[in-house]
Amino acid sequence: MEGRDGFVARGRGGLWGGKLKSKGTLITGRALGKRVNRETALPKIRASRSSALVLLGMGIYIAYLRRLGLGEVAESLEGLSLAALSAAIGLSLLMVGFNSLSWGRIAEELDLSASFGDLFMIYLSSIFANNLIPTGSFSGETARTYFLARIGGGGRYDAALASVAASRIITAVPFILGMVLGIGYIARLHAVPGWALTACFGMMVFSVSAGFAFVGICFEERWMQRTAAAAVGPLEKIFRRELDREVCSGAVAGFMRSMILLRERRGAILEALAWAIAGWISLVMVALAAFASLGVGVSPLAILAVYSVVIVFQTLPLGLPGGIGLVEILMTALFSAIGIPIHDAAAVTILIRLVQLWFLALLGGLSAFHLIRRIERGGEEPAPPAGSRGAGI
């Protein structure tokens, strides 16, 4: 049974494996936060495993570069313009800033009181988590939820998770549209290798299907309850502790209330979408700046088409941190297909990944370290007053 202001656990035991610790208990967001905060922490990162996967990816890519000719690629990098490279770095940071503003607009509707600086660092830390743990952005979104709930949400994990889910849906809109248009452009090119074209079409089908499924789950309580119940087991293995089914059930109910509230705030959604589009434009402009840094002349439309496809590919769970090796090979092949000499294409790929992967991952790691230390020192903000904005959480 479900009430207007909370979720009653009675009758859900079947979904949650019959392990609810009590029945008929009303779970509110603040009570939930107090119970979760006693036990919740970020999962331990298996540094040895991540390092081994990074080395594997680097080995694959170095072998590919040796096949192309390391000397020729190095020659292409000799004419590097530091001014243009700095512009690429600035655009990359702008992307993080715009996406943080987009997320912040959604969080504001749920009375999550994190500052722009906090959101910026949390977003960077999610990039670090995504690149360190290849789980198709799941690790990064988990980090975002945890840090926002602890720093700006008074432990309200349900509202924090709803803000992250809504932000993910909104920022996916320009990415998917850009990917579809980019693949349409690439499909017209006869020089594209068959394996690359197949990978692009497969990625498009997977991304669009996953996107629709995610939206459906987020706004349909029964699907959400079933998905969450099925995820409890794997989450217990990740966190290495038993999760309270009653708390999980209450979190899902609070999440659903937050998502329904956001669905009614169309003005906020449109504003968040505008910031997300600005973030996407900044991201694809990184590729143009990278080409300019090497003085390589090519159609801006062709560059944007290829890069719009690749930036989606690197978010998929490829099994390697940041898709190292696989993303670089695909990017180089697609740039070569639009008429760029293969060695210049490889050089540009190195610069783009240096800015978009390694630079942001480094900043993200430092941000995550700072946020964890802040939480350990007790830098949590209190929950907002009850009844604000009608969120009911």
N, C-alpha and C positions, 0 to 999 in steps of 0.2 A: 504494500500500500504506500502511496506517495502523497504527502501533504504539500500545501502551498509553500510553506516556509522551511520544510525540511523533509528528509527521507526517513520513513519508518522501516526499520530493518525487517519487520515481520514478513514472512513469505518469500524472502530472497535467499534463504539458506540453500536452496537447490542450485541457484546460480553460483553461489560462492562456496560450493563444496560442502555445505552443511557445517561450516566452521565459524559461523558468527558466534561471538562470545556472549551476546545477550540479544533478546528479541524485544521488539516494541520500543526501542530506545531512539529518541530523537537526536540526531547528530547535527549540531550547528557548526558553522565555519570556525568560530573562535574556539569552541571546545575541541574541535578536530585539530586545530593548529596546536593547541597545548599538548594534546596526546601525541601528535606526530613529532613535534620538536624534541620530545624526550628521547626519541629513538633514531630520528632521521639524520643521515649524513650522506655526503657524496660517496659513491662506490669507489673502492680502491682501484687505482689504475695499475695494471700489470705492465710495468715499465719494460721488463725484459721481452715480453711478447710484442709490445708495440715497437720496440727498437728493432727486433728481428724482422718484423714486417716492413718497417721503413727501409732497412738494409736490403731486403728482398726487392722492394720496388725500385730502389736506387740502382741495384744491380741490373735489373731488367732494362732500365732506361739508359744506363751507361753502355750496356751491350748494344742497344739500339743506336746510340750516338757513335760508337766505334764502327758500326756497320755503315753509317752515313759518312763518317770521316770527322774525327774530333778536331783535327787541324783546321779544316775548312769552316767548321762551326765557330771555332775560336777566332778565326779571321773576321767572320761576320760581326763578332762582338767587339772588335777593336774600335769601330767608329761610334761607340756608344756616346750619346749625349746625356750628360748628367742632369741637365735642366729638364729634358723631356722625361727622364726616369723619375725625377723628383715630382713631376706633374702626375705621373702614374701612381706614385705613392700617396700623393695628396688626394687623388680621386678615389683611391681605395679606402682611405680614412673617411672621405665624404660619404661613401656607400654605407659604412658602419654608422655614421652619424644620422643619415636620413632614415635608415632602417630602425635605429633606436628611437627616433622621433615618431615613426609610424607605430612602433610597439608601445611607446609611452602614451600615445593618444588613446589606445585601447585600454591600457592599464589605468589611465585616469578615470575612465568610465566605471571601473570596478573599485575605485578608491584605493588603489595601490600607489603609495606615496613616494616612490623612488625618484630621485633627481635625474636630470639628463646625464650627469657625469656617472652616476651609478649604472644607469641603463647602458651607457656606452661601454663601460668596463664589463658588465655582465654579458653584453652581446659579443665582445671580443673573447671573453672566456668560453663562450659557446663555440666559437670558431676553433679555438684550441682543442676543446673536447671532441668536436666533430673530426678534426684532423688526426687526433691521437687514437680515437676509438672508432673504427669504421663501421658504423651502424646506421647509415642512411639518415643522419641528423638526429637520431634518437638520443644519443649521448649529449649532444649540444642542447637540445630542448630540455632534457632532464636538468642540466646545469643551469639553464635560464630559470626554470621553475624553482629550483632549490634556492638560488641566490636571491631572486626577487621576493620569494616568500619570507626568507630570513631577514633581508635587509629593508625591504619596502612594503611588506605585506603583513607584518605582525604574525607570521606563521600561517597565513591563510593559503594553504597549498592548492585548494580547489580553485580559488580565484586566480592565483598566479598561473596555474596550468591552463585555465581558460584563456587568459590573456596571451599566453604563448601559442596556444592552438589557433586562436583567432588571428594572431599576427602571422602565423605560418600560412594560413589560408590566404590572407590578403597579399603577402609578399610573393606568393606563388603565382598570382594572376599575371603580372608582367613577365615572369620567367617562362611560364607555359606558352603565353602568346608569342613571345620572342622565339621560343624553341620551335613552335609550329611554323612560323614564317621563315625562320632560318633553315629548317629542313626542306621546306618548299623550294627555297633558293638553291640549296645544295643539290637537291635531286635533279635539277636542270643541268648540272655540270657533268660532262662525260668523263672528266679526269678523276672523279672521286672513286677510290677503290671500293670494290663490292663489299668487302668486310666492314668498311667504315660506314657505308650507306645502310647496311643491315643493322649495325649497332645503333645508328641514329634512329631508324624507324622503330627498332625494339625499345629503345629508351623512351621515345615519344609515347608509344602505347602503354608502357609500364607507368610512366609519370602521370599521364592523364587518368588512367584507371585508378592508380593509387590516390590521386587527388580527389576524385569523385567519391571513392570509398571512405576517405578520411573525413570529408565534409558530411557524408551521410551518417557516419558513426558519431561525429561530434554533436549532431542535432537530433539524434534518435536515441532516447534513453535506453530502450531495451537492447539495442545494438551496443550501446556504450557499456551497459552493465555486463553484457556477455563478454565483450572484448576485455574489459578490465578484469573480470573474474578469470579469464583464460591467461591473462598476463601476470597474475599474482605469483604463480609458480616460478616462471623465469626471473621475475624481479627479486624473489627471495634468494635465488642463486646469485644474482648480481650483487645484491646488498649483503648477502651472507647472513641473513637473519629472518626470523619468522615475522610476517606481516599480519597485523590485526585485521581480519576480514570485515569487522564492523566499521572500523575506521576507513577502510578502502571503500566500502559501500557508501558511507556518508560523504566521502570525498567525491565520488561520482555524482551523487545527488547535488552537491554544491557546485560542481563543475557544470552540470546541466542548467542550473538556475542562472549561472553567470553567462553561459552561451545564449540562453533565451533572452536575457537582458540585453546583451550586445546586439542581437539580431534586430532589436527595436531601435537601436541608436544609429540610424542611417547616416546622419551627419558626421558622426565620429568615424564611421567606417569609410566614408568617402574621403575624409581628411587623411585618415591613415593610408588609404590607397594612393593618394597623391604623393605622400612622403615615400611610399614603397616604390612608386614609379620613378621618383627622383633618385632613389637608391639604385634601382636597376640601371638607369641611364648612366650614373656614375661608374657602375661596375663595368658596363660594356665599353665605356670611354677609356678604361684602363688599357684595353687592347690597342686602341688608336694611338694612345700616348706611347705605348711600347714600340709600335712600328715607327712612330716619329723619332724615337730615341735612337734608332738604327738607320734612319734615313731611307727606309724601304717604302717605295711608292706603290700603292695598290688602292683599289676602289674602297672607300670607307663602308659602302653598303655591303660589299663582300666580307670585309672584316667583321662587321657587326653581325652578319648572318651566321658566320662560322662560330664566333665567340658566344652568341646567344645559345647555340646548341651545346657547346662544350661546358659552359658554366652550369648547365643542368646535369650533364653527365657526371661532373665531379662531385655532385651531391648524392649520387646513388651508392648503395652499399656494395662496393666492389671488392671488399675483402682486404684492401690495403689502405693504410692511413692516408687520407687525402687523395686516394686513387693514384698514389705516386707510381710513376712508370706507365700505367695504362692511359691516364689522362694526357700525359705529355705526348705519347705516341699518336693518339687519336688527334690531338690538336695540331701536331706537326703535319700529319697526313692531310687533314682538311685544309690547312693553310696552303699547303703545296698544291692542292687540287684547284685553288682559285688563282693559280698562276704565280705564286711566290716561289722563288728558288728554294729548294729543299733545305739548304744550309741556313739561309736567312729565316726560313720558317722555324727551324729548330732553335735558332738563336732567339727569336722573338718569343717562342714558347718558354724558353728558360727564363727570360726577363719577366714574363707575365706570371709564371709560377713563383718566381722569387718574391714578387710583390704580393700576389694574392694568396699564396700558401705559406711560405716561410716567414715573411715579414709579419703578417697578421697572426700567424700561429705563435710567433715569439711574443708579440704584444699581448695576445690572449693568455699565454702562460703566465706572464707577469701580472696581468689583471686578475687571473684566477688565484694566484698566490696571495695578492693583496686582499682580495675579498675573503678568502678563507681565514687569513690572519685577523681581519676585522671582525668576522663572526666569532672567532675564538676569544677575542677580547671583549665580546659582549656588545658588538655594534649593531644590534637589532633594533628596529623601530617598533614602537607599540602599534597595536591594531587600531584602525580608525574607529570613531564613535559608532555605536550600533545604530542601524537604521539609515545610515547615510546613503543617499542616492538610490535607495530602494533596492540595493543589491541583495539584501537578505542573507548576507554571508559575513 
